[in-house]
């Protein structure tokens, strides 16, 4: 008899603290820009998705590495516990502090991020225990420069028929397609931003028409990936399998305040839908993408990656109305 799963999802990756500075412009060389507002938020792509999934009512655990003794670690742990997120699988480093990211936020909501991974990037394959991975219905991986623990988690999950979702982020994309192919063979669902998709496949400024996207994703599907989702910003999100594709429109947004964490929020909404039936049927995947668009659309209307995250009831109400 198969073992009952304790977690809906285990999210693996970086947990950082974001220092968000509102700026009117980026500084030039040897220049200085006044910062009228500076905020401190818990962040990190996988941690943001984990937090959002927990707020949506899923049973969530996080695997990542924090500094052993510092105030940033305490902030991250305390906020995880506020949404009943399981912190028992978190690892700690005595040699590195908790990671930090400096975010320069422009008035139009666009941002530039300068990330110091700190302890997060010292996560090792030995930190990924098989007995932990097999307790989850699905595994979510996101945004670590160090691929080795991700490879370990994906291999264990694959052997145990546990779906693996990857939202790589630029740190993984920077490795290059040829260098991550042996990792991607163990991924079931790949969620990319439009920019990540362009860079991964060296597309430059080529217009991303439906035809171009379908053609360029063929080599990715050959690796065994079942589903590719490309988040397209104001255009919505494209969902594809090896046979068909469709653009799912975004929700209407009154004002874009901060795009930080929009992709992480989208992933959480998608996971919320996916966990319900773990189905790869196209119709159901489209519904999951709608959940992702709703969560992301609300996220960008508030400052910070987590302040706009909906509860389960709020999401269900919005999805019903839409």
N, C-alpha and C positions, 0 to 999 in steps of 0.2 A: 504493500500500500504506500503511495507516495507521501512524503512528509508534508505536513501542512506548512504553508508559508507564513512567516511572522510579519514580514514587511511587504507593503505594496511596491516600494521602490527603495533601493539604496543608491544614493547619489555620491559620486566619487570625484574629487578634484580639489580646487582651492577654496579656502575660506580666508578672506582678507578683511581689512578695514579700509573703507573708502573715505578719503578726505576730498570732499566736493567743494570746489571753489567756483563761484559765479564770476564770470569775466565778460567784458564787452568785446574783447579781442585777444588773440594769441600774441605773446610778446615777440618782438623781433630780436635779432642778435644783440647782445649787450643792452637789453631793454628791460623795463619793469612795468608790470601791469597792476593796477589797484584791484584788490579783491574786496568787494563790499559785503560778501556773505561767504562764510566757510562752515561747512557742516561735516559731521563725522557719522558715517553709516557703516553697518556691517555689510560686507559684499563678498565678491568672488563668485564666478559664474555658477559653479556647481552648488555652492552654498545658497545662492539666491534661489535657484530652482528647487532645492531641498526645502527651503523655508516656505516658498509659495505652495509647494505640494502639501506640506504639513498644514498650512493655513486653509487649504482646500479640503482638509479632512482625511487625507491619505496617511497611512502608517509609513513613516519615513525614517530612515537612518542615514547618517552622513559619515563617509570615510574621507579623511583628509588629515593633514598634519598642522598643528599650531605650536607656537612657542610654549615652553613648559611653564614659565612664570612671567606673565606680563599682563597689563591691563587690557590690551586689545583682545587677548584670548578670552578673558572674562566677559567682555562685551559680547563676543560672538556666541559663547556658550549660553549666556543668560537669555539672549534673544531666541536662540534655538529652543530653549526650554519653554519660552512663552507660548510657542505654538505646538508644544508636546512632541517635538522632534527628538528622536533617540540619539544621544550623544555618546553612547557607550563604545562605539567603534572608532571614535576619533583617536588619533595618535598624537604624541607630543615629542618635541625636539628640545634637548637641553643645550644644543649648539647654535640654534637659529631662532630668531624672534618670529612672532606672527607677522604674516605678510601685510603689506600696505599698498594702496593704490591712490595716486593723486589724480583727480578728475577735474579737468578744466571745462566748465560748462558754459556754453554760449547762450545768448538770449533766445535763439530759435530752437533750443533743446539739443543741438548737436554737441558732442563732447570729444575730448582727446584724453586718453588714459595713459598714465605712466605707472607701470606696475612693478613693485618689488615683491617677488614671490616669497622670499624668506623661507620659513619652515615648510610652506606648502609644497615647494618643488623638491623637497628631500624625502617625500613619500617614496617607499621602495616596494618592489614585488613582495618582499617578506611581510610588509604591512597588510597585504591582501590575503586574507585567510579564506580557504575554500568553505569552511564551516559557516562563515558569515555570508558569503555570496549566495549559497544555496538556500538561504532563508528568505530570499526576495523573489517576488513575482517578476520583476524586471530590474535591470541595472541601467543607470544613467551616468554617462561620463562626459566631462566638460573641462576644457581649457587648462591643461598643464603642459608645460614645455617638456617635462620628463614623461616619456611615453611608457616606460617599463611597467609601472604599476597598472596602467590602463590595459596593456597587453595581457598581463596576468589575470586581471578581473574578467576581461572579455573571453579569454580562453576557458576559464573555469565556468563561466556562464554558458558558453556555447556547448561544452561537454554535458551540461545539465539541462539543456533545452530551455534556458532562461533568456528571453529577448533582451538584446543590448541596444540602447539608444545612445548615439554620440552626437553632441553639439560641440564641434571641435574648438572653435575660437581661433584667433589668429596665431596663437602660440603653436598649435598643432599644424595648422595650414602651412606655417613657415617651414616645416620640415620638407615639404614638397611631396607631390603625389607618389612618385616612385619610392620614396622612403617610408611611406606609411601604408603601402598596399598590403603588406603582411599583417598589419594591424586591422585594416578595414575588412579583411575576409571574415572576421569574427563579429562584425557589426550587422545588425538587422535593420535599424532605422538610422539614417543620417540626416541631421538637421543642419542646414548651412544658411548663413546670411548670403545675400546677393554678392557682397564683396568677397566673402570667403569662396564662393563658387567660382567667381571670376579668377581669383588668384590660384586656386587649386588646379584649375585646368588651363591656366595661362591664356585667358580670353581677352585680356586688354579691355578695349572700349567697344567690343562687339555688342551690338544690340541683342539683349536677351529675349528674343522672341520665343514663342512656344516651340517652334520648329528647331531652333538652335539649342534650346535646353534639352529637348528630347534626344537630339543627335549627340550632344556632348556628354550626356549621362550614361550612354551605352557602355562605355568602358568601366564606369563605376558599378553598374549592375552586373557586369561580367564577374566581379569579385564575389558575388553572392549576396550583396546587399538587397534587401527586399523592397525598401521604401526610401525615397529621397524627398525631403521637404526643403524648399528654398524660400526663406522669408524675404519678401520683396518690398518692405517698407510700406509706403502709401498705397502700393498696388495690391497688397495682401500677401498670400503665401501660395506657392505652387507645390502641389503634391503629385508625386509620380511613382508608378511602379514600372516594370519592364514593358508593360503593354499600353498604358494610358497615362494621361496627365490632365490636371485641371487646376486653374487658378481660383482660389477661394478668396473672395473680397474681404477687406478689413472692415471693422466697425467704424462708424463715424466718430470722430474725435473733435471736441469743441476747441481744445487748445493743447498743443504739445509743449509740455513744461520741461521734461527731461527724458531723453531716450536711453539713459543708463539702465541696463537690466531688461530692456524690452525683449531681447532674444531669450534670456533666461526665463522671463515670465511666459513667453510663448511656449517654451519647452514644458513648463509646469502645467499649463492648460492642456497641452497635447497629452501629457502623461496621465492627467486626471481622466481624460476620455478613454485612453488606451487601456488603463487598468481595469475598466469595467468588464471587458470581455477578451482582452489580449488578442484581438482579431486583426488580421491583415487584409480583410476585405475592403475594397476601395471605398465603398459607400460609408462604411464606419470610420475609416481613416479621415475622410472629408469632414465628418462630424467632429472628430478630435481636433482637426485643424481649426474649425470654427471656435472651439473652446480656447485654443491657443491664441487666436486673433482677439478674442474678447479680453482675456487676461492681459495680453500685451497692450491692447488699446487703452485699458484702464491704467496700466502701470505708467505709461508715458504722460499721463495727465497730472502726476504728482512728482514732487522732488524726491529723488532717491529710488533705488531699485526695488524697494519693498513696500513703500507707503501706499501704493495704489493697488496692491494685491487684494483680490476679492475673497470673500468667504464662499463656502459651498452654496449657501442659500442665495447669495448675491449673484453668483455665476449662473445658477439654474434659472433665476428670474430673468436675467439679461438674455440668456440663450433662448428662453421661451418667447420673450418679447421680440427678439430679432428673427 
